[in-house]
Amino acid sequence: MQQKAGTLDGYANASYMLGQAYQNAKEYDSAERTYAKLLQFSKDNGGAYYEAKASFGLAQVKAAKGEKDSAKSMFTEVLKMAKSIGENDLATEIDSALKKL
């Protein structure tokens, strides 16, 4: 509903929060689908920040599922992305998650 009636930013934020809720509930398949949908939405609409956030969420889900090699690769790529768009707080959060692997 937010996608049709709200702003692009509002929809992206709501989608990210939904992905986090699924992730916190350990519903990893639902979290992956939500983050993947947000990632595609962000790419289609030029939202580099939410593209990075969705990729970070996907990497976190991979790590939670025990797919450490895949997660590490994704964390590394999204860290580069966050730095390239000047999102230093996000980059710090990603770097911290990467070090915990």
N, C-alpha and C positions, 0 to 999 in steps of 0.2 A: 504494500500500500504506500509506503514511504517513497518508493521508486516512482510511482505515478503522480503522487500529490505533493511530495516534498522537494527539497533541494538535492542535488547530486551529493553534496557533502553530508547532508543528513542521512540519506540512504546508505552511503558508504559507512558512516559511523555506526548506524544501527546494525548493519550487516556484520561489521567487525565485532561489535558487542555480542551479537548472537553467536558468532563463532567462538568467542571466549566463553560464553555460557555453556555451550556444548562441550568445549574442551575441559572446563572445570568439572563438568558432570561426567567426564570420562566417556562421552559419546563421540569417540574420535572419528567415526565415519561421517556423522552429521557435521562435525566441525570441519573436516576436510572438504565436504561438499560446499559448505557455506563460504569458507575461505577461497575455494576455487572459483565460485561464482563471483565473489567480490573481486578477485584478481582479474577475471575477464571483464567485469564491469569497469574497473579502474583503467585497464588497458584501452577499452573502447572509448572511454570518456576523458582520457589524458590526465588521470589522477595519480601522479607518481608517488605521492605520500601514501595513499591507500593501497597502491600496488605493492609498495614496500611492506606496509603493515600486513597485508594479506599473505605475502610471501613469508614473512616472519611467523605468522600464525601457522601456516602450513609446515614450516620447519619445526616449530614447537610440537606440533602433533606428531610428526615423524619421530622426533626424539622421544616423546611419551610412549609411542608404540614400539620403541626399541630399535628403530631403523637409524642407528647412529651415523653410518656413513652417508646416507642420503641427507640426514638432518645437517650434518657438518658441511656438506657441499652447499646446501640451501642457505644455511646461516652465513657462509662466506660470501655467497653471491648477493644476498640481501644487505649485508654489511657494506659492500661496495656501493650498492644502490643508495642506501641511506646517506652515506658520505657524499656521494655525487650530487644529491639534491639538497645537501646542507642540513639534514635532519640529525643534528649531533646528539640529541637526547635519545632518539631511536637507535642511533648507531651505538651508543653506550649500552643500551639495553640488550641489543643484539650481541655485542661483544661479550657481555656478561654471560648470556645464555650459551654462547659458543665455548667459553672457558669451562662451563659446567659439564660439557659433554665428556 
